[in-house]
Amino acid sequence: PNCSSSCPHIPKTHALAAILIQNWYRFTKARLETRRRYSLSIFQSIEYADEQDQLQVCNFHFFLYKHPGVSQVVDEGLSLTEFENKIDVPDSYYGPRLSFPLTVEDANALLHAFRNEQLLHARYVLQLLCETRRVLKEMPNITHLSTSYSKEITVCGDLHGNLDDLLLIFYKNGLPSEQNPYVFNGDFVDRGKNSMEILIILFAFLLIYPNDLHLNRGNHEDYIMNLRYGFTKEVSKKYKDHGKLILCLLRDVFSWLPLATIIDSKVLILHGGISDTTDLDFLNALERNELKERIPTTRLSKHIANQNVAGKTQHISSSGSTEPSGSNLPPDHALEEWKQILDILWSDPRSQNGCTPNKSRGGGCYFGPDVTAKLNFFKTGLGELYAR
């Protein structure tokens, strides 16, 4: 009516029809947005419930009984030649044949093979993992990068076994190189069907460009998470004869992944987030490989429960007894180490100020902009924080 009175040349019926269409449009948009929000809420509830269950696993002996191969220790002295001598590659194998040190041609051969759904032979997988572990052991807990050598650094979030996503990233943004550096921010595995291929590609480029491709650890680089979310099953299916050995070596490789990356002393990149107790100097000094996924001892679990922290810090000795992780560390120190790791892997940002336990995930916290600002001001002068 208002439109009709202000614009007399528009018939009243036309104005009513326009208003009706406008109302229908707004109603449909509101309904779609409501559906989207409810769907996201339901998805997060299911996802967080599963992850919370994983953080609260209590029966480690049952786990070892059901999966004895995962408790196997992989000799850190294993070399490329030992796998070459112990594992034959048959003439009938038509996939990529790797030689070390790797070249860009090897990485391109891997990309081509995986596009065509070929499988890399177990010998080359084990050799690649051995070399990756050797390189990762030389890296610090927190990697420092600078854009003075390249105009930009590409940061990629969770891949979760989706090879098409990685190939699309490389297609649009180019392959990793000295002129095109990348940071992959954890959660390379689980959920998708090509987690193994993604690891192989990332590790290959890491060996070729150790100063230009960087990997942060995510909360799914964890063998207990892998049991539920599909990666363990994927490896066992693809590498039946050598699956257990590959999984054991991967567990060690995961423990050596760096924890965070800092660019230009301004941008902090980590998988989860921070808390009001996050200490970058403390994180940079701890021995990250000693903090494998461990269940809390009875003595420590009470402290963890009191602090609303769910974690895994138990070490099972060869005699079957339990002791805190970090054999020479007091329990309180071991607990603090695990809490720091838990926070950066599991925390989530929020718009409200403050820091509260992340009850949805069962570990880490919800942190507000004031917590980020406090870390920036008092610790490293960081300007931005990138998390999942």
HELIX and SHEET records of a PDB file:
HELIX    1   1 ASN A    2  SER A    6  1                                   5    
HELIX    2   2 LYS A   12  LEU A   55  1                                  44    
HELIX    3   3 PHE A   60  LYS A   66  1                                   7    
HELIX    4   4 PRO A   68  SER A   71  5                                   4    
HELIX    5   5 LEU A   80  LYS A   86  1                                   7    
HELIX    6   6 VAL A  104  ARG A  115  1                                  12    
HELIX    7   7 ALA A  122  LYS A  137  1                                  16    
HELIX    8   8 LEU A  163  ASN A  173  1                                  11    
HELIX    9   9 SER A  195  ILE A  208  1                                  14    
HELIX   10  10 TYR A  223  TYR A  229  1                                   7    
HELIX   11  11 PHE A  231  LYS A  238  1                                   8    
HELIX   12  12 GLY A  243  SER A  255  1                                  13    
HELIX   13  13 LEU A  280  ALA A  285  1                                   6    
HELIX   14  14 ARG A  288  GLU A  290  5                                   3    
HELIX   15  15 THR A  298  ASN A  306  1                                   9    
HELIX   16  16 PRO A  331  TRP A  346  1                                  16    
HELIX   17  17 PRO A  369  LEU A  375  1                                   7    
HELIX   18  18 ASN A  376  THR A  380  3                                   5    
SHEET    1   A 4 ILE A 142  LEU A 145  0                                        
SHEET    2   A 4 ALA A 260  ILE A 263  1                                        
SHEET    3   A 4 VAL A 267  ILE A 269 -1                                        
SHEET    4   A 4 GLU A 384  TYR A 386  1                                        
SHEET    1   B 3 THR A 154  CYS A 156  0                                        
SHEET    2   B 3 TYR A 182  ASN A 185  1                                        
SHEET    3   B 3 LEU A 213  ASN A 216  1                                        
SHEET    1   C 2 GLN A 314  ILE A 316  0                                        
SHEET    2   C 2 THR A 322  PRO A 324 -1                                        
SHEET    1   D 3 ASP A 348  PRO A 349  0                                        
SHEET    2   D 3 CYS A 365  PHE A 367  1                                        
SHEET    3   D 3 CYS A 355  PRO A 357 -1                                        
END                                                                             
